[in-house]
């Protein structure tokens, strides 16, 4: 329930989450604190995280998968996209603010 390890394992192996958590608690009680906690934290670090908000499109899923694999790569792609949009906006501003741009003709057509 804390990091979603048992839920992730249950979904992956098509097993009941309740039973898996029950088994985890039983192992926790009978083996002591450290073995199950260490394994749980290790699994939490190694498992791929599930997105908090359901993904709506294939593009969102591709972005999330790339982000989960390489955060710096995802940030680099976002920066390139932002720079591209920023250049397009600057080109539009240059055209619209040009002295030769005829607003009357554009608005009437």
N, C-alpha and C positions, 0 to 999 in steps of 0.2 A: 504494500500500500504506500510505502514511502517513496521508493524509486521505480516501482513498476516491474521489478525483476520477475516476480512470480507470475504476474499477468502476461508479460512478454513470453516467458517460457511456456505458460499454459496455452497461449494462442499459437505458438510455433509448433508445439507437439500435440495440439488439439486435445487438451486435457482440461479438467475442471480447475478453475482458479481456487475455489474453496478448498478442494482436496489438496492441492499443492501447498497452499498456505498452512493447512492443518499439518501436513507432513513436515513443513519447515519449522513450525512451532514445536512439534514433537522432537525433532532433531535438536532444536535449540535447548529444550528442557533436559534431554538426556545426555547430550554431548558437551554441554557447557556453552558459555558465551562466545568464545573466540572462533571455533571452527565455522559455524554457520554465518556469523557476522562477517568474517573475513571473506568467505565465499560469496556472500550476498553483495558486499561492496565491490569485490573484484568483478563479479558479473555485471554490476551496475556500470562500472567503468568500461567494460568491453562491449556491452550490448549497444546496438544502434537505438538512439532515442526516437520515440514516436512523437510526431508533431502535436502540439497542444490544441490547435484548431484543425478540423478536418480539411484536407486539401480538396479544392474545387475543380481544378483543371490539371491537364497533363503537364502544362508548363510549370504550375506550382509544385507538382510532384518531382519533376526533374530538378527544379531549383533546390527543393528540400534535400533530395538525394545528394546533389552536388555539395550543398552546405554541410550535410552530415559527414561526408567523406573528406572535404577539404574546405574549411572555413575561409582560409585566406584566398583560395581560388574563387569562392563565391563572392567575397568582398571585391576582388579584382574585377569580376564580371559585372557586378553592380556599378562599380566606378566607371568602367568603360561605357556602360549603357547611359549612365548619368552624363558623362562627357559628351556622348553622341547627341543626346537630347539637348544639352546646353548649347552645342554648336548649332543645331537646327534652330533653336529659339533666337540665337544671336543673328543668324542669317535672315530670319523673318523680321526681326527688329530693324536690321539694316535696310531691308527693302521698304518697310513701312515708313521709316523715318527719313528716307531719302527725299531730297528737295524735289526731285522729278516725279515722285509718286503722286498720281492724280487721284485724290480721294473722291472727288465728285464723280469721275468716270467709273470708279470701282463700285461706289454705292448705288449708282443709277443702273448699272448693268446686271 
